[in-house]
Amino acid sequence: MFDPLKNDLKDAIRYPFLDWKIILITGGLLFAITLLNKSDMSKIGLAISILKSLDFSNLNQNRIIPIITSILVFVEIGYGSRIVFKGLLGENKPPQYNQLKKLVWEGFKKYCIILIYGIMMTFLFNYAQSYFLADNIPLAVILFILFIFVYLTLIGAILNRYENNGKFFKAFDYNEIFLLLKDYGAKYVLTIFICAVIAQTFTVTCFVDITPNTLSIFEIGISLLTFFLAPITAISTKRLVSLNLRRVYGEKDRKLKSTKKDSF
């Protein structure tokens, strides 16, 4: 199981370097997001910022910045979906940052899906932790198992959208989601789970923060290194997910229900 994963890792690491322009654009995008939003970049924190910015009666800097930040975040999330979907169609070069409206719309939909599932997972994890600290181990274990179950459902929800032309409500069609996970089988669900955890972990931590307190050569060097490593990591991890899905489709003889190249 892990030999193909190693090969996929090699491919995923090489993938961003096929187009340096994409690395620079992604790095600039992540850098801009960091500069615009120094506060918590968590999904719930961003959602609150978006809701606060919806009052357009008095558009000032405090309201404009969350709107711009949200749009940039949606573009980045949407581009991640495009990497995965284009890889499923057999493309082996990073896609372009074109059709920005589609990227924003896809990013918004995916963000909402992750937020909905994320709230449930946060609730389960926090209560599991509380019961564990209170020495109620059986209940803590049950809640943690439910947390893993919801996380797997989220992965299935995102995969089901790829198979259905990105339709939002397909992320909540549980009959299709559980059938899809069953068809994939335990081995493939596990490898995709590992790749998804890697991708989401790095996506959360890859925002570029170039704010040296002094202009020392060391700090400048670290900042520049981060500027390039952040987009490379973000792109590579999405490619890793795509390659694993492509293997599932090949070995399970599955087909996308829609093969429109402009779906994402």
Secondary structure, DSSP 8 states (H G I E B T S, - for coil): -HHHHHHHHHHHHHGGGG-HHHHHHHHHHHHHHHHH--S--SHHHHHHHHHHTT-GGG--HHHHHHHHHHHHHHHHHHHHHHHHHHHHTT--S---S--HHHHHHHHHHHHHHHHHHHHHHHHHHHHHHHHHHTT-HHHHHHHHHHHHHHHHHHHHHHHHHHHTTT-GGGGG-HHHHHHHHHHHHHHHHHHHHHHHHHHHHHHHH-------SS--HHHHHHHHHHHHHHHHHHHHHHHHHHHHHHHHHHHTT---S---TT--
